[in-house]
Amino acid sequence: MLRAVRKQEQDETIVTLSAADPLNLAGIVTPGDKVSALAGNRILYQGGEPLAVLSGKETRFLKPVEDRKQWAVKTRLVRRHPLADPS
């Protein structure tokens, strides 16, 4: 089953999680630093990989994001609906 998933086309689905969620596997399963499991911290995943983190009032991008898409990513992290999808 895992081989089949690896061979599938890349899915660019966007998911935002609280860092306190048990599905916060940033830095554990995925490369990069861990994100503190605090209720106010949020992680935005795109295609199953962490793209950005909201920690306190600071947004940190874990991958390069075009300038015109950064606002949409930040908006998703603060639980508002963006005007444009960051993909």
Buried (B, 14 or more C-beta within 10 A) or exposed (E): EEEEEEEEEEEEEBEBBBBBEEEBBBEEEBEEEEBEEEEEBBBBBBEBEBBBBBBEEEBEBBEEBEEEBBBBBBBBBEEEEBEEEBE
